[in-house]
């Protein structure tokens, strides 16, 4: 019986569709607490929930950063 070897392919942050809080903080330069505060606001399109896990959509995050002068 042969064992199946899995190879893990790491996807660069700038190619991912959704980022964890830690990845989004590293990608954007915005702190994790500030990102948590922003994504807690109602009506934003930045957050994608996977159960209890908060994922931040990368493209809407880019647009959010482009349109805001300060946080």
C-alpha positions as CSV (number, residue, x, y, z in Angstrom):
1,X,0.0,0.0,0.0
2,X,1.5,3.3,-1.0
3,X,1.3,6.5,1.1
4,X,0.2,9.6,-0.6
5,X,2.6,12.5,-0.1
6,X,0.9,15.9,0.0
7,X,2.8,19.0,-1.1
8,X,1.7,22.2,0.3
9,X,1.7,25.1,-2.1
10,X,2.0,28.5,-0.4
11,X,0.1,31.2,-2.1
12,X,1.6,34.7,-1.8
13,X,-0.6,37.2,0.2
14,X,-1.1,39.5,-2.8
15,X,-2.7,36.6,-4.7
16,X,-5.1,35.4,-2.0
17,X,-8.8,36.4,-2.3
18,X,-9.3,36.5,1.5
19,X,-6.8,37.2,4.3
20,X,-6.6,36.4,8.0
21,X,-6.4,39.3,10.4
22,X,-2.6,38.7,10.7
23,X,-2.1,38.6,6.9
24,X,-4.3,41.6,6.3
25,X,-2.3,43.6,9.0
26,X,1.0,42.6,7.3
27,X,-0.4,43.3,3.9
28,X,-1.9,46.7,4.6
29,X,0.2,48.1,7.5
30,X,-3.0,48.6,9.6
31,X,-3.0,47.0,13.0
32,X,-5.0,43.9,13.9
33,X,-7.1,45.8,16.4
34,X,-8.0,48.5,14.0
35,X,-8.9,45.9,11.3
36,X,-11.1,44.2,13.8
37,X,-12.7,47.5,14.7
38,X,-13.3,48.3,11.0
39,X,-14.7,44.9,10.2
40,X,-17.1,45.0,13.2
41,X,-19.0,47.9,11.6
42,X,-22.3,47.0,10.1
43,X,-22.7,47.2,6.3
44,X,-19.1,46.8,5.2
45,X,-18.1,44.4,2.5
46,X,-14.6,43.7,3.8
47,X,-15.4,40.7,6.0
48,X,-16.1,37.1,5.1
49,X,-17.0,34.8,8.0
50,X,-16.0,31.2,7.9
51,X,-17.7,30.0,11.1
52,X,-16.1,32.0,13.8
53,X,-13.0,32.8,11.7
54,X,-12.9,36.4,10.3
55,X,-11.4,36.6,6.8
56,X,-10.8,40.0,5.1
57,X,-11.4,40.3,1.4
58,X,-8.3,41.6,-0.2
59,X,-9.7,43.6,-3.2
60,X,-12.3,45.4,-1.1
61,X,-9.5,46.1,1.5
62,X,-7.4,47.7,-1.3
63,X,-10.4,49.9,-2.3
64,X,-11.1,50.8,1.3
65,X,-7.5,52.0,1.7
66,X,-7.5,53.9,-1.5
67,X,-10.7,55.9,-0.5
68,X,-9.8,56.8,3.1
69,X,-7.5,59.6,4.1
70,X,-7.2,58.5,7.8
71,X,-8.4,55.7,10.0
